[in-house]
Amino acid sequence: MKRFKQIKITAVLSGALLLTGIHACTDLDTEVYDRASAENFPLNANELLSTVGGTYGTLRGWNGAPFELSEVTTDEIVVPTRGPDWYDNGQWQQLVKHTWTPVSPGQINGAWEWGFTAIASTNISLKGLNASTLTIEGKESIVAELRMIRAFAYFWLCDLYGNVPIITETSPVGNPPQSTRQEVFNFVENEIKAALPNLIDANNVTTYARFNKSAANTLLAKLYMNAEVYTGTPRWQDAITALDEVINSGDYSLNGTYLDNFAVDNDKNGSNIENIFVIPFDKIYATGFAWQMRTLHYGQGGTYGLTNNPWNGWATRAEFFNKFTEDDKRREMWLFGPQLDQSGNVIAFVDGVDNQRKDLIFTPTITSLERALGNEGVRNVKYEVQRNNTRSDQDNDLVTFRYADVLLMKAEALVRLGNAGAALPFVNQVRARAGVPDFTEVTLDNLLEERGREMAWEGWRRNDLIRFGKFTTDTWEFKTDTDPNKKLYPISSQQLSNNPNLKQNTGY
C-alpha cells in the first residue's frame, strides 16, 4: 500500500461523503451522519493521525470537477465528441466553448461540493480535536495541517467562484452568509500564516503528501500571485518572500528527469526533491486516478497490457501542441503520429464516426468538436501509464505543487516588479532541464508560453491565463467567447436553492 502508512489515509468519518465529494455541508440544516463524538475523539495517537488522514482523503476529489474547470476550459485540453462517445449531455462542449450556465454542466456544482466537502471534514475534525483533552506530542502540527487542507479548499473556491461562505468549526448551525472574494482571500491568508509556525519544517518520508512549511508557503505564494485578480491589489513582493522560503529551505531542486515526477512510482523514486505537495492515489486503497483511461484510444489497451480498454477522450489542440519544439524533452508527454501494438505494428481500428477501418495515427488537427474522428487529437501520457494493470485506476500520485513552478512564479513576480534581468536564471533552470536553449530575455508573453509547456495538464492553466489577462480576451480553437464575466464561474442553481443567503455572480 505505497506510502499511505505514513499518514494513515483512512476514512475515519463517512468514506462515502468524504471521498466522493457528494452532498457537501453547505446546507447546515441537513442531518449529518458522519459526525464523530467531539467529546471522545480522538483518544490516542493513532486516532489523531487517522483524523488528519481521513480529511486528507477528501483532496482526491480535486482530480475531478475542479481540475476539469481549470483545464478543459483552456487551450490545453479539449474533449471532443467522438461519435456516440463523450457527448455526456453536451457538458464537455460547454466547457470548451465557455457556454456554461448555473445549471450545466455538472462540474459547476461538483467543484463547489468538492470544496465544501473538504471544508466540512476539516471542521468536524478540528471540532473533535479542540474538544479532546488528550495531550499528544505533535497535536499542534496536526491541527495546523487540517487548517491548511481547509485553506487549500478555500483557495480553489476563491479562484473558481469568488464570493463564497466562510464556514469554520465554530460557525453556527444554519445557512451561512456569503463572504466577498476579498474576505475569502483574507481568510486563506490568515489561515496559512496561523498554521505555518506549527507545520513540520522538513521534506522526508514522514512529510510526504502532507502540508509541511514549504507546501504552505507555496500555497501562500499562489494566493499572492493572484492577489490582483482576487482583490484588485497586487502582492508580487509578498509572493517572492513566500517563494524564497521554499527556495532557501534547501529541501527542493529540479528532478533530473522531468517525467519521473509523474511516474507510477513517484511516491518512492526520489521525485519528492521536486514535488512539494502531492495528492496520493492507489489503485486499490485510494482510487480515482484514471488519466490513462481518459486520454488513450480504445485500441491502445493491448499496447500497455491493460485489462480494461481506455475511453478515447481527452486530447490537446494543435495550437498548444505546437508550442513544443522537437528538441524539448517535455514533448515526450505527448502521443502523436502512428501508434504501435506490442508487436510493433500500427494499431488498426474501425472509426465509430465514419465506420471506416484505418490506422491509428494521432493527428494534431481536430476537425470538429462535435464529430471528431477517433484518431484526432494528440494524447497526453505525462503521468506514466501503468502497464499490465488489471484495474482502471493507477498508482501515480497527483502532483499539485512542484519546485519548477516555484522557480517560474519567482521569475514572473520579478518581471512584474520590473526586474526581468534577475528573472532569467530562474526560467533558464527550467529550460535547461528541458534541453532547450536559454532565454536571452524574459517577458510576460514568453513566460506564459513557458508555463504552458512546463505545467501542461497540471491544473494551473486557467489560473495562469486569467492572471495574464488571456482567459476571456483571447480565443482559440472551438472557443470564441470573450465575456469578461467568465473569469468567475456561476454559483450553481442547486446551491442557490439550498442557501437563500447566496447571491449569483455577475453575468449569470
C-alpha positions, 0 to 999 in steps of 0.5 A: 500500500505505497506510502499511505502508512505514513499518514494513515489515509483512512476514512475515519468519518463517512468514506462515502461523503468524504471521498466522493465529494457528494452532498457537501455541508453547505446546507447546515440544516441537513442531518449529518451522519458522519459526525464523530463524538467531539467529546471522545475523539480522538483518544490516542495517537493513532486516532489523531493521525487517522483524523488528519488522514481521513480529511486528507482523503477528501483532496482526491476529489480535486482530480475531478470537477475542479481540475476539469474547470481549470483545464478543459476550459483552456487551450490545453485540453479539449474533449471532443465528441467522438461519435456516440462517445463523450457527448455526456449531455453536451457538458464537455462542449460547454466547457470548451466553448465557455457556454456554461450556465448555473445549471450545466454542466455538472462540474459547476456544482461538483467543484463547489461540493468538492470544496465544501466537502473538504471544508466540512471534514476539516471542521468536524475534525478540528471540532473533535480535536479542540474538544479532546483533552488528550495531550499528544506530542505533535497535536499542534502540527496536526491541527495546523495541517487540517487548517491548511487542507481547509485553506487549500479548499478555500483557495480553489473556491476563491479562484473558481467562484469568488464570493463564497461562505466562510464556514469554520468549526465554530460557525453556527448551525444554519445557512451561512452568509456569503463572504466577498472574494476579498474576505475569502482571500483574507481568510486563506491568508490568515489561515496559512500564516496561523498554521505555518509556525506549527507545520513540520519544517522538513521534506522526508518520508514522514512529510510526504503528501502532507502540508509541511512549511514549504507546501504552505508557503507555496500555497501562500505564494499562489494566493499572492500571485493572484492577489490582483485578480482576487482583490484588485491589489497586487502582492508580487513582493509578498509572493517572492518572500513566500517563494524564497522560503521554499527556495532557501529551505534547501529541501527542493531542486529540479528532478533530473528527469522531468517525467519521473515526477509523474511516474507510477512510482513517484511516491518512492523514486526520489521525485519528492526533491521536486514535488512539494505537495502531492495528492496520493492515489492507489489503485486499490486503497485510494482510487480515482486516478484514471488519466490513462483511461481518459486520454488513450484510444480504445485500441491502445489497451493491448499496447500497455497490457491493460485489462480494461480498454481506455475511453478515447477522450481527452486530447490537446489542440494543435495550437498548444501542441505546437508550442513544443519544439522537437528538441524539448524533452517535455514533448515526450508527454505527448502521443502523436503520429502512428501508434504501435501494438506490442508487436510493433505494428500500427494499431488498426481500428474501425472509426465509430464516426465514419465506420471506416477501418484505418490506422491509428495515427494521432493527428494534431488537427481536430476537425470538429468538436462535435464529430471528431474522428477517433484518431484526432487529437494528440494524447497526453501520457505525462503521468506514466501509464501503468502497464499490465494493470488489471484495474482502471485506476493507477498508482501515480500520485497527483502532483499539485505543487512542484519546485519548477513552478516555484522557480517560474512564479519567482521569475514572473513576480520579478518581471512584474516588479520590473526586474526581468534581468534577475528573472532569467536564471530562474526560467533558464533552470527550467529550460535547461532541464528541458534541453532547450536553449536559454532565454536571452530575455524574459517577458510576460508573453514568453513566460506564459508560453513557458508555463504552458509547456512546463505545467501542461495538464497540471491544473494551473492553466486557467489560473495562469491565463486569467492572471495574464489577462488571456482567459476571456480576451483571447480565443482559440480553437472551438472557443470564441467567447470573450465575456469578461464575466467568465473569469468567475464561474456561476454559483450553481442553481442547486446551491442557490436553492439550498442557501437563500443567503447566496447571491449569483455572480455577475453575468449569470 
